Amino acid sequence: MKYSVLPVALGAALAAATPAAATDISFTTTLTSSSTPVCLGSCHLHSAGVGSAQSFTLDAGGAGQAVSLGSAWVDAGFGWDTDADLDLELDFTAPVAGTSGETSALVQYLRVGGFFRNGVTGGSITWDDPVFDFGFGGYQFELDLQDVHGWTLASSTPINGTLKLLSAPQGTDPNGNAGAGSVPEPAGWMLMLGGFGLIGGMLRGQRRKIVFA
């Protein structure tokens, strides 16, 4: 019976020694837009993603990271659009190279302003999937996108969200490579030491059961 408990104790000790590793995240954002407005002048919707890579560290299942995804603006003119599109794509270089796929938003706006001065645009950006889940390379992410309502454009409206790492492959280092994880937390050390102590006690008990013929 004690032999059957030994693998359980050993497994608990090894599990405690292999914590979830923090993961380096790095990505760039691509935002594309299209519109067919009814307007005097241009008043088309435009957008731009964040060109330089954003880099930070996330723990699997931990708190999310606020991220800037780009901006949107409308050309000078008088007019409106009730069916403009805004498409979003995240291109990762870490923890592994990959693309999130695309999600999109419906943009509705009314442009009121001069041709030579900054105008005002009222409307909304409504994401099709405000909580966007995606994965690649064994990693699972969640991007919580912020809708925008009643926006006013002087030059641009920021597109923001929160990125969360839901899960990562076990036994990965901060760069997503197979290997040792981060240093165990105190609770992990206690569980690991307790597991090894249980194993040692069981082995001592086995030595006491020597029977001489």
C-alpha positions, -999 to +999 in steps of 0.1 A: +000+000+000+028+024+009+044+017-025+013+030-042+016+063-022+052+068-033+045+079-069+018+103-056+043+120-032+070+121-058+046+137-083+035+163-058+072+172-051+080+175-089+048+195-095+058+220-068+093+223-084+077+232-118+058+265-114+040+284-142+067+306-158+064+342-166+064+348-203+079+377-224+054+392-247+062+413-278+039+423-306+030+450-331-005+461-342-020+465-376-052+485-380-069+488-413-101+508-421-126+513-449-156+536-453-179+548-480-193+580-464-219+604-476-201+637-474-190+670-488-152+668-491-135+636-479-146+626-444-133+590-448-123+569-418-086+562-414-066+543-389-030+533-379-017+506-356+012+508-332+042+503-354+069+497-328+068+465-308+052+466-273+071+444-248+062+433-213+060+401-192+028+382-183+020+353-160-003+326-173-037+331-157-026+363-140-035+400-144-039+415-178-017+442-194-032+474-207-021+479-243-023+507-269-035+493-303-035+524-325-058+552-334-086+562-358-096+595-373-118+610-400-108+634-428-120+669-428-154+675-444-191+674-437-208+640-438-214+607-421-209+569-424-231+543-406-212+512-418-175+518-417-151+489-409-121+488-386-100+456-386-074+447-360-045+422-362-017+415-336+016+402-350+038+385-323+075+381-322+076+367-286+069+343-270+068+327-305+062+343-339+025+342-348-005+362-357-037+366-337-059+364-367-084+393-371-112+408-353-132+439-365-154+467-353-184+486-368-177+524-369-205+549-372-198+586-373-210+621-382-183+646-392-190+683-386-160+706-392-142+729-416-117+720-442-089+741-427-095+736-390-099+705-369-135+694-368-156+673-345-167+638-351-193+621-330-201+584-332-190+550-320-166+521-324-183+488-315-162+456-316-177+424-330-159+404-303-151+427-274-135+398-256-113+382-283-097+348-276-069+334-298-040+311-296-009+298-314+023+278-305+006+263-274-002+297-259-037+310-253-045+348-251-075+370-244-078+405-257-104+427-240-112+455-264-127+488-254-157+501-273-157+539-279-189+560-278-194+597-283-158+601-295-145+635-305-117+637-330-092+665-330-065+644-347-071+608-335-090+586-312-070+560-293-078+523-296-071+505-264-075+471-248-062+446-222-041+416-231-041+385-209-021+353-211-046+325-203-022+296-205+013+287-217+030+254-223+044+237-191+081+239-185+088+269-206+113+296-197+104+334-200+112+332-237+088+304-244+115+278-248+114+243-232+134+242-200+134+252-164+107+277-153+109+305-128+120+301-092+092+284-071+071+305-049+074+299-010+042+279-011+057+258-039+089+252-019+068+240+012+049+216-009+080+203-026+099+198+008+068+182+023+066+158-006+103+148-003+099+145+035+070+121+030+091+100+005+120+099+030+097+088+059+083+060+037+117+048+028+128+047+064+097+027+073+106+002+046+141-003+060+127-012+095+108-042+080+139-064+075+131-100+085+159-124+093+153-161+083 
